[in-house]
Amino acid sequence: MATPIRYTITSNDPASHVFEVTVTVDKPAADGQVFSLPAWIPGSYMIREFGKNIVQLKGESGGRKVAVKKLDKHTWQAAPCAGALTLSYQVYAWDLSVRTAHLDQTHGFFNGTSVFLAAHGFEGGQHVVDIRRPEGEAFKRWRVATAMPELKAKRYGFGTYVARDYDELIDHPVEIGDFALASFKAHGTAHDVVITGRVPNLDMARLCDDLKKICEAQIAFFEPKTRRAPMQRYVFMTLAVGDGYGGLEHRASTALICSRADLPVKGKPEQTDGYRTYLGLCSHEYFHTWNVKRIKPAVFAPYDLRQENYTSLLWLFEGFTSYYDDLFLVRTGVIDTDNYLKLLSKTVTGVLRGAGRKKQSVAESSFDAWVKYYRQDENAANAIVSYYTKGSLVALGLDLSIRSQTRGRRSLDDVMRGLWQRYGREFYEGGAQGVPEDGILLLMEELGGADLKRFFERCIRGTEDVPLAELLPAFGVSYDEALPKDAKPWLGARVTKDGGDAKLATVYDGGPAMQAGLSAGDRLVALDGLRVPAAGVDGLLARYRLNDTVRVHAFRRDELMEFSIKLKADAAPQVKLAALGKPAAVVRQRESWLKM
């Protein structure tokens, strides 16, 4: 049996933000062992060049130095050696996000894609990691949170952990520190909740109770007969900060970041908007346990982490997940129907605001995610559409269409369960295959039992809006799309504070600012002779009426320019969805959609 690839990871000085890492290969390649670090992390579709954070890499074998040559931006080759080869290197970890690594005196966090070099030729074998506590009294209370199976470590303890291959190794993020911890079981599977950061009066019991409902509902959704989760244990890892939001899915865990104000408070039972948002994030990442971590696009089976992996199906994997995240909140009773429809109204309004939805389809948005969605510039709102938000409306439209055409006999739920049975259930058990790009329409028509060709061509491959105004009334939901009654003068731009200046971050297509000649990056100086404060122009605009013409002075680069702007109302409609009280037939239709 081949010996495992062995790693150690620790920090001699967490305040330096540097992890000390070693990797040992007992029988390196005879012509010189090659190592590399991924260029991107699954779930975040952008080349991130993790290799840039590696410093002071050196090789050693049998007490002797081994030369190491860098081949490209993330690949190294050691000179041939007779015995076991060990590379030692440092990783600079100072990115406070869910994607990379972060380390200081308060905690440590890392994804394997940021810290573990892959030994070429050995990726399919066992990998063992020794996670070591930093030295010093200040770190005596630190523990380890990860879904990676323990080898000789105790649960939550420092020591050795094991992964059956490199793909699994980098799919178990690790949090180390003095964190809050609680556990619950969902249909017999253990779930841990880890909260790092100062959160006074955290109501962990309430959080676990709400997460339990969501997790049990999703397990039963995919496995209605067995109610068996696809992992042995799951870990929710949350870093609570002053202001933050984000999540990244993994096969048996998720890494989250949120504002501490979003977490529930003991003795305050009211449900805040922030807490609903956080639960929706947890629901989203948990749903990914099935949809994207096991049901994958064919090009992700397996991943090629050296370069971009192009797929036109992110509207299915991210968009459908964005649809089901809040849907499970209402189906489990964590939120009520009115709150769900408010969340849905906000999504619809946001999608309709973007002019880019008429220029890019969600299929194109998926394919171009590497260079457009994850690298948005000042013109993004005018040029692209989100496969998350419009993708969630596509899912809603497909769900309602299937339900209507089959008279309630089938729904998008059946499509998801069918995809799970064909592509996901056995993915890590020798049945690794992905959902094909070609034939996705026929596959969904087969599983949904409905004719979806027109919808696909118009709303997925094309740029038409999802016809929700036509679909929702039959399910007991009214659709009202109108301009605000108290329409105010609008500049037609998004203004941000940049130091002491009010800066135009985005100038919207067809808006007053663009028609007058203003551009993104311009710094507003004065409006009709009055200084524009850094906070923006809203206070000044409040004294004007629609169709008034105002003079605006702005700096473009170092040149002062003057513009004449005719103020208009914001043309983007506000959408309001509401539950209909009758007739009884549509109420039953709504309940069949929104209830478990």
Solvent accessible surface area in square Angstrom, and as a share of the most:
residue,aa,sasa,rsa
1,M,218,0.97
2,A,84,0.65
3,T,70,0.41
4,P,34,0.21
5,I,4,0.02
6,R,96,0.35
7,Y,3,0.01
8,T,29,0.17
9,I,2,0.01
10,T,30,0.17
11,S,3,0.02
12,N,114,0.59
13,D,74,0.38
14,P,5,0.03
15,A,43,0.34
16,S,47,0.31
17,H,36,0.16
18,V,25,0.14
19,F,2,0.01
20,E,46,0.21
21,V,2,0.01
22,T,37,0.22
23,V,0,0.00
24,T,17,0.10
25,V,1,0.00
26,D,38,0.20
27,K,161,0.68
28,P,19,0.12
29,A,39,0.30
30,A,97,0.75
31,D,112,0.58
32,G,3,0.03
33,Q,2,0.01
34,V,31,0.18
35,F,0,0.00
36,S,12,0.08
37,L,3,0.01
38,P,8,0.05
39,A,0,0.00
40,W,0,0.00
41,I,1,0.01
42,P,15,0.09
43,G,8,0.07
44,S,3,0.02
45,Y,2,0.01
46,M,44,0.20
47,I,18,0.09
48,R,40,0.15
49,E,58,0.26
50,F,3,0.01
51,G,3,0.03
52,K,148,0.63
53,N,38,0.19
54,I,20,0.10
55,V,65,0.37
56,Q,139,0.62
57,L,35,0.17
58,K,129,0.55
59,G,4,0.04
60,E,69,0.31
61,S,13,0.08
62,G,79,0.76
63,G,67,0.64
64,R,192,0.70
65,K,175,0.74
66,V,11,0.06
67,A,68,0.53
68,V,40,0.23
69,K,138,0.58
70,K,107,0.45
71,L,82,0.41
72,D,71,0.37
73,K,106,0.45
74,H,11,0.05
75,T,14,0.08
76,W,16,0.06
77,Q,52,0.23
78,A,1,0.01
79,A,39,0.30
80,P,89,0.56
81,C,36,0.21
82,A,116,0.90
83,G,35,0.33
84,A,44,0.34
85,L,1,0.00
86,T,28,0.16
87,L,0,0.00
88,S,33,0.21
89,Y,4,0.01
90,Q,43,0.19
91,V,2,0.01
92,Y,97,0.37
93,A,1,0.01
94,W,122,0.43
95,D,55,0.29
96,L,85,0.42
97,S,19,0.12
98,V,11,0.06
99,R,76,0.28
100,T,13,0.08
101,A,4,0.03
102,H,13,0.06
103,L,0,0.00
104,D,19,0.10
105,Q,108,0.48
106,T,96,0.56
107,H,5,0.02
108,G,0,0.00
109,F,14,0.06
110,F,2,0.01
111,N,0,0.00
112,G,1,0.01
113,T,0,0.00
114,S,5,0.03
115,V,0,0.00
116,F,1,0.01
117,L,0,0.00
118,A,8,0.06
119,A,0,0.00
120,H,66,0.29
121,G,73,0.70
122,F,58,0.24
123,E,66,0.30
124,G,70,0.67
125,G,32,0.31
126,Q,70,0.31
127,H,0,0.00
128,V,16,0.09
129,V,1,0.00
130,D,30,0.16
131,I,2,0.01
132,R,120,0.44
133,R,92,0.33
134,P,4,0.02
135,E,152,0.68
136,G,40,0.38
137,E,140,0.63
138,A,85,0.66
139,F,19,0.08
140,K,123,0.52
141,R,176,0.64
142,W,12,0.04
143,R,84,0.31
144,V,1,0.01
145,A,1,0.01
146,T,4,0.02
147,A,11,0.08
148,M,1,0.00
149,P,60,0.38
150,E,47,0.21
151,L,89,0.44
152,K,173,0.73
153,A,13,0.10
154,K,173,0.73
155,R,114,0.42
156,Y,51,0.19
157,G,19,0.19
158,F,37,0.16
159,G,18,0.18
160,T,28,0.16
161,Y,2,0.01
162,V,23,0.13
163,A,2,0.01
164,R,116,0.42
165,D,34,0.18
166,Y,15,0.06
167,D,57,0.30
168,E,18,0.08
169,L,0,0.00
170,I,8,0.04
171,D,11,0.05
172,H,7,0.03
173,P,0,0.00
174,V,1,0.01
175,E,7,0.03
176,I,6,0.03
177,G,0,0.00
178,D,72,0.37
179,F,9,0.04
180,A,43,0.34
181,L,49,0.24
182,A,24,0.18
183,S,68,0.44
184,F,23,0.09
185,K,127,0.54
186,A,0,0.00
187,H,61,0.27
188,G,60,0.58
189,T,16,0.09
190,A,30,0.23
191,H,0,0.00
192,D,3,0.02
193,V,0,0.00
194,V,1,0.00
195,I,2,0.01
196,T,8,0.04
197,G,39,0.38
198,R,208,0.76
199,V,27,0.15
200,P,101,0.63
201,N,100,0.51
202,L,22,0.11
203,D,24,0.12
204,M,27,0.12
205,A,80,0.62
206,R,50,0.18
207,L,0,0.00
208,C,15,0.09
209,D,71,0.37
210,D,14,0.08
211,L,1,0.00
212,K,72,0.30
213,K,84,0.35
214,I,1,0.00
215,C,0,0.00
216,E,44,0.20
217,A,9,0.07
218,Q,0,0.00
219,I,0,0.00
220,A,15,0.11
221,F,9,0.04
222,F,0,0.00
223,E,9,0.04
224,P,73,0.46
225,K,193,0.82
226,T,71,0.41
227,R,115,0.42
228,R,142,0.52
229,A,9,0.07
230,P,37,0.23
231,M,17,0.08
232,Q,177,0.79
233,R,27,0.10
234,Y,0,0.00
235,V,1,0.01
236,F,1,0.00
237,M,6,0.03
238,T,4,0.02
239,L,27,0.13
240,A,2,0.02
241,V,24,0.14
242,G,56,0.53
243,D,132,0.68
244,G,19,0.18
245,Y,133,0.50
246,G,17,0.16
247,G,22,0.21
248,L,5,0.03
249,E,6,0.03
250,H,4,0.02
251,R,15,0.05
252,A,9,0.07
253,S,0,0.00
254,T,0,0.00
255,A,3,0.02
256,L,4,0.02
257,I,18,0.09
258,C,1,0.01
259,S,15,0.10
260,R,89,0.33
261,A,84,0.65
262,D,26,0.13
263,L,5,0.02
264,P,6,0.04
265,V,54,0.31
266,K,126,0.53
267,G,76,0.73
268,K,114,0.48
269,P,111,0.69
270,E,102,0.46
271,Q,49,0.22
272,T,65,0.38
273,D,100,0.52
274,G,20,0.19
275,Y,3,0.01
276,R,31,0.11
277,T,62,0.36
278,Y,2,0.01
279,L,0,0.00
280,G,8,0.07
281,L,9,0.05
282,C,1,0.00
283,S,0,0.00
284,H,19,0.09
285,E,7,0.03
286,Y,0,0.00
287,F,0,0.00
288,H,0,0.00
289,T,0,0.00
290,W,0,0.00
291,N,0,0.00
292,V,3,0.01
293,K,5,0.02
294,R,15,0.05
295,I,0,0.00
296,K,4,0.02
297,P,0,0.00
298,A,43,0.33
299,V,57,0.33
300,F,2,0.01
301,A,25,0.20
302,P,119,0.75
303,Y,34,0.13
304,D,36,0.19
305,L,27,0.13
306,R,151,0.55
307,Q,96,0.43
308,E,56,0.25
309,N,12,0.06
310,Y,91,0.34
311,T,4,0.02
312,S,33,0.22
313,L,3,0.01
314,L,1,0.01
315,W,3,0.01
316,L,0,0.00
317,F,0,0.00
318,E,2,0.01
319,G,0,0.00
320,F,0,0.00
321,T,0,0.00
322,S,24,0.15
323,Y,7,0.03
324,Y,0,0.00
325,D,16,0.09
326,D,35,0.18
327,L,0,0.00
328,F,0,0.00
329,L,0,0.00
330,V,5,0.03
331,R,18,0.07
332,T,32,0.18
333,G,56,0.54
334,V,14,0.08
335,I,7,0.03
336,D,81,0.42
337,T,27,0.16
338,D,87,0.45
339,N,34,0.17
340,Y,4,0.01
341,L,2,0.01
342,K,135,0.57
343,L,46,0.23
344,L,15,0.08
345,S,12,0.08
346,K,153,0.65
347,T,40,0.23
348,V,3,0.02
349,T,20,0.11
350,G,47,0.45
351,V,13,0.07
352,L,21,0.10
353,R,84,0.31
354,G,19,0.18
355,A,32,0.25
356,G,0,0.00
357,R,37,0.14
358,K,105,0.45
359,K,117,0.49
360,Q,10,0.05
361,S,1,0.01
362,V,0,0.00
363,A,17,0.13
364,E,86,0.39
365,S,3,0.02
366,S,0,0.00
367,F,96,0.40
368,D,36,0.19
369,A,0,0.00
370,W,6,0.02
371,V,78,0.45
372,K,90,0.38
373,Y,51,0.20
374,Y,51,0.19
375,R,121,0.44
376,Q,98,0.43
377,D,90,0.47
378,E,97,0.43
379,N,70,0.36
380,A,9,0.07
381,A,37,0.29
382,N,4,0.02
383,A,39,0.30
384,I,24,0.12
385,V,10,0.06
386,S,23,0.15
387,Y,0,0.00
388,Y,47,0.18
389,T,58,0.34
390,K,3,0.01
391,G,0,0.00
392,S,9,0.06
393,L,7,0.04
394,V,0,0.00
395,A,0,0.00
396,L,0,0.00
397,G,0,0.00
398,L,0,0.00
399,D,0,0.00
400,L,0,0.00
401,S,13,0.08
402,I,0,0.00
403,R,18,0.06
404,S,52,0.34
405,Q,92,0.41
406,T,7,0.04
407,R,207,0.75
408,G,45,0.44
409,R,180,0.66
410,R,97,0.35
411,S,8,0.05
412,L,0,0.00
413,D,15,0.08
414,D,47,0.24
415,V,0,0.00
416,M,0,0.00
417,R,57,0.21
418,G,8,0.08
419,L,0,0.00
420,W,7,0.02
421,Q,99,0.44
422,R,107,0.39
423,Y,27,0.10
424,G,0,0.00
425,R,90,0.33
426,E,91,0.41
427,F,16,0.07
428,Y,36,0.14
429,E,120,0.54
430,G,82,0.79
431,G,30,0.29
432,A,62,0.48
433,Q,100,0.44
434,G,11,0.10
435,V,0,0.00
436,P,51,0.32
437,E,50,0.23
438,D,126,0.65
439,G,37,0.36
440,I,6,0.03
441,L,20,0.10
442,L,117,0.58
443,L,14,0.07
444,M,0,0.00
445,E,23,0.10
446,E,95,0.43
447,L,22,0.11
448,G,0,0.00
449,G,41,0.39
450,A,12,0.09
451,D,87,0.45
452,L,1,0.01
453,K,103,0.44
454,R,163,0.59
455,F,21,0.09
456,F,1,0.00
457,E,92,0.41
458,R,100,0.37
459,C,4,0.02
460,I,2,0.01
461,R,111,0.41
462,G,19,0.19
463,T,42,0.24
464,E,82,0.37
465,D,45,0.23
466,V,15,0.09
467,P,43,0.27
468,L,5,0.03
469,A,53,0.41
470,E,139,0.62
471,L,29,0.15
472,L,0,0.00
473,P,54,0.34
474,A,51,0.40
475,F,1,0.00
476,G,0,0.00
477,V,0,0.00
478,S,37,0.24
479,Y,48,0.18
480,D,78,0.41
481,E,86,0.39
482,A,51,0.40
483,L,92,0.46
484,P,50,0.31
485,K,210,0.89
486,D,103,0.53
487,A,36,0.28
488,K,146,0.62
489,P,22,0.14
490,W,54,0.19
491,L,7,0.03
492,G,0,0.00
493,A,14,0.11
494,R,120,0.44
495,V,39,0.23
496,T,46,0.27
497,K,145,0.62
498,D,51,0.26
499,G,59,0.57
500,G,50,0.48
501,D,57,0.29
502,A,0,0.00
503,K,61,0.26
504,L,0,0.00
505,A,20,0.15
506,T,8,0.05
507,V,8,0.04
508,Y,39,0.15
509,D,54,0.28
510,G,51,0.49
511,G,3,0.02
512,P,4,0.03
513,A,0,0.00
514,M,77,0.34
515,Q,114,0.51
516,A,28,0.22
517,G,36,0.35
518,L,6,0.03
519,S,43,0.28
520,A,34,0.27
521,G,34,0.32
522,D,1,0.01
523,R,75,0.27
524,L,9,0.04
525,V,53,0.31
526,A,14,0.11
527,L,2,0.01
528,D,48,0.25
529,G,56,0.54
530,L,103,0.51
531,R,167,0.61
532,V,5,0.03
533,P,55,0.35
534,A,15,0.12
535,A,100,0.78
536,G,8,0.08
537,V,5,0.03
538,D,114,0.59
539,G,60,0.58
540,L,32,0.16
541,L,8,0.04
542,A,81,0.63
543,R,206,0.75
544,Y,51,0.19
545,R,183,0.67
546,L,71,0.35
547,N,97,0.50
548,D,34,0.18
549,T,85,0.49
550,V,1,0.00
551,R,110,0.40
552,V,2,0.01
553,H,39,0.18
554,A,1,0.00
555,F,81,0.34
556,R,53,0.20
557,R,187,0.68
558,D,123,0.64
559,E,91,0.41
560,L,101,0.50
561,M,64,0.29
562,E,101,0.45
563,F,18,0.07
564,S,74,0.47
565,I,0,0.00
566,K,107,0.45
567,L,0,0.00
568,K,76,0.32
569,A,26,0.20
570,D,30,0.15
571,A,79,0.61
572,A,14,0.11
573,P,27,0.17
574,Q,84,0.37
575,V,10,0.06
576,K,134,0.57
577,L,9,0.04
578,A,39,0.31
579,A,40,0.31
580,L,60,0.30
581,G,71,0.68
582,K,161,0.68
583,P,82,0.51
584,A,63,0.49
585,A,53,0.41
586,V,24,0.14
587,V,32,0.18
588,R,152,0.56
589,Q,59,0.26
590,R,30,0.11
591,E,78,0.35
592,S,64,0.41
593,W,0,0.00
594,L,1,0.01
595,K,100,0.42
596,M,129,0.58
